[in-house]
Amino acid sequence: MAKKSEQATKLVLKVVTGQKADGTLSTAQRAFAGMNPALADEDILSIGTKLGALQRYEIAAVGRTDSAQIVAE
């Protein structure tokens, strides 16, 4: 039997930093590590939206990245 160990969650904000010569949007990411893995997606979105209001650039997306190690029980 296997189980997850050392779970980690990161909130990722994708921000629009400008426009490229071909007209597509230029974006960058801002990552906030150390989020509680037990947070619901709605909570992550709420936190991301509030952090986005503090950013210099417009927010294009709020993302969540979960990771964990798998170990034998």
C-alpha positions in Angstrom: 0.0 0.0 0.0 1.3 3.5 -0.8 0.4 6.8 0.7 1.2 10.5 0.2 3.9 12.1 2.3 5.2 15.7 2.5 2.3 17.3 0.7 2.9 20.8 -0.5 0.7 23.3 -2.2 1.7 26.4 -4.2 -0.6 29.3 -5.4 0.4 30.6 -8.8 -0.7 33.9 -10.2 -0.3 34.4 -14.0 0.0 38.1 -14.7 -0.2 40.0 -18.0 3.1 42.0 -18.4 2.5 43.4 -21.8 2.0 42.6 -25.4 4.4 40.9 -27.9 5.1 42.3 -31.4 2.8 39.6 -32.8 -0.1 40.8 -30.7 -0.1 37.9 -28.2 0.0 38.7 -24.5 3.2 38.5 -22.6 2.8 36.8 -19.2 4.8 36.0 -16.1 4.1 33.9 -13.0 4.2 34.8 -9.4 4.4 31.7 -7.0 3.4 31.7 -3.4 4.7 28.5 -1.7 3.7 27.1 1.7 0.0 27.1 1.2 -2.0 24.7 3.4 -2.7 21.6 1.3 -6.1 21.2 3.1 -7.4 24.5 1.6 -10.3 24.2 -0.7 -10.0 25.4 -4.3 -12.5 28.2 -3.5 -10.1 29.4 -0.7 -7.1 29.3 -3.0 -9.1 31.4 -5.6 -10.1 33.9 -3.0 -6.6 34.3 -1.7 -5.2 34.5 -5.2 -7.8 37.2 -6.1 -6.8 39.3 -3.1 -3.1 38.9 -3.8 -3.8 39.8 -7.4 -5.3 43.1 -6.3 -1.8 44.0 -4.8 0.0 43.2 -8.0 1.2 45.8 -10.5 -0.1 43.9 -13.5 -3.5 42.5 -14.3 -4.2 38.9 -13.3 -4.8 36.5 -16.1 -5.3 33.3 -14.0 -5.1 31.9 -10.5 -3.6 28.4 -10.3 -2.9 25.7 -7.7 0.0 23.3 -7.8 -0.1 20.3 -5.4 2.8 18.0 -5.0 3.6 15.1 -2.7 6.0 12.2 -2.3 4.6 8.7 -2.5 5.9 6.2 0.1 5.2 2.7 1.0 3.2 2.1 4.2 
